[in-house]
């Protein structure tokens, strides 16, 4: 309480029990996980994670901006106070041995059916990235890969390739336009070393079906040799990990030394909220305000369906909108008095 300088009416849930924190999140309570988050808990990621109690004071003092991609899209001025969410995934190879895939995430993605989708900047960016270049994404991957390269010697930088039908239809290749300026200066050039050999869809599939769908879907392009090399793979959304595990399995079966993945976001697949979530409404017309993307400037903002028709174009920038959401959805203090017994 003293460190965080918060009032007794404010609540922050701190625990090493991810199930407990999941329950807190459903009530719009801030959450901090102590320890290394396990893969099974990625579908309900807390607001902050820290490996030990020594770093907890920085979070409570608000000296920590949060997950990198979320900060990049919502509060770019705090880019020095960011972190990458991380955990490991263990996969079995053809020879029966087990190898790790080292996973790093930029933040949380809420799918379109989730309550939080229309108000979440990173979720809006993930959708936009599938169809056009987004500078926020370029900046995030550039920063994340550059940081990891100070810890690991990266031999090959690659990404999850398009599916056959997407190549045939000349669909937008979201990774091709990335500039990654700092990475290039370090000699890390983004290149496609994999090919997808079959079309598959993971929408609506359960975890077991997703892993079956992706089996045998990826191959190493013949021209590339990954023997005893550390490979870093980029992708946009991590759900069950089926695609990333399959690709890592292919690389390890070709004698890769280490496989690391950097993902823009991790899918929050739990949508059970016990307290109703309040959305921002337009002060001009009372309609719900949602995140919109200005393709000319590359900036996002909150606006209602008819914001263009308002004489003063009533909109909010991302920081203003997020602050308004916090105010609307914070826990309220209530004063209760005893009922008078009339009998």
Secondary structure, DSSP 8 states (H G I E B T S, - for coil): -TTTT--TT--EEEES-HHHHHHHHTTT-EEEEES---GGGGGG--SEEESSGGGHHHHHTT---EEHHHHHHH-GGGTTSEE-EEEEEEEE-TTS-EEEEEEEE--EE--TTSTTGGG-HHHHHHHHHTTS--HHHHHHHHHHHHHHHHHS---EEEE----HHHHHTT---TTTT---HHHHHTT--B---EEE-S----TT--HHHHHHHTTT-EEE-TT---TT-EEEEEEEEESSSHHHHHHHHHHHHTT-SEEEEEEEEEE------SS-----B-TTT--B-EEEE-TTT--EEEE-TTGGGSTT--EEEHHHHHHHHHHHHS-------------
